[in-house]
C-alpha cells in the first residue's frame, strides 16, 4: 500500500467541510507538493505531509491564519518557510495576519518536542499552545482562533482581512507588544508585507529581550 493510499487527506477534507470557520485550500502542483514532502521527509499519513502534498496551504478564518503546505502564490511552502536551517530547532507551520508564527518545537524552543508553539507580536516570545500539529489544525478549524486572539482582533477585522493577500499582514501602531497596542480597536492599522512585519518584530525582540526566546 502506498503512502497516498494511507493518506489522512480524506479525513482532513471532512474536517474542513465541517469547519465552523471558512477554509480555502489553495491548489498546488502535485510535483511541487511531493517535492516538499520528500525534502522534509514527511508522509501523507501525517496531517503535515497530507497538507503539503495536496494543497498550496490553507487559509483559515477569512485568511487570518495561513497554514503552510506545498506552496502557492504569495504563500511559501513548508520547505521555503523553513530555509536557513531553522528546522533543526523548530519547523514553522503557519503565519497569521498579525505577523505571528506557529511552529513545531524540534527541541530548540524549550517548550516540548513535537508541540506546536506560537511566537506573537504581543509577547515577542515562543509559548506552547498544547498538542501537536494535527491537534493544532483541528483546533483552528473548530473555531479556536477567536478566543486565542481576543483583543488583538478589532471590530470589522473579518471584512478587512478577507481581501488581504496571503503575503501581507496588519501593522499596528502602537505595536501589540506595547501597553497602548494591546487593544486592536485603539490602534492605527495598515497592510504591509509579512516579511516586513517579521523583520520588525524580530528586531524588537532583539532589542527588548535579547532575541526570539
ZIGI-V995361 format. One record per run of one state. SS is the DSSP state (H for helix, E for strand, L for the rest). FROM is the first residue (numbers start at 1). TO is the last residue. If there is no record, write none. Layout:
ss-><SS:SS>
from-><FROM:FROM>
to-><TO:TO>
//
This chain:
ss-><L:H:L:H:L:E:L:H:L:H:L:E:L:E:L:E:L:E:L:H:L:H:L:E:L:E:L:E:L:E:L:H:L:H:L:H:L:E:L:H:L:H:L:E:H:L>
from-><1:4:7:9:18:23:27:30:40:47:55:57:61:65:69:72:73:75:76:80:83:86:89:90:97:101:106:116:120:126:129:133:142:145:153:157:162:168:174:179:182:184:187:188:194:210>
to-><3:6:8:17:22:26:29:39:46:54:56:60:64:68:71:72:74:75:79:82:85:88:89:96:100:105:115:119:125:128:132:141:144:152:156:161:167:173:178:181:183:186:187:193:209:213>
//
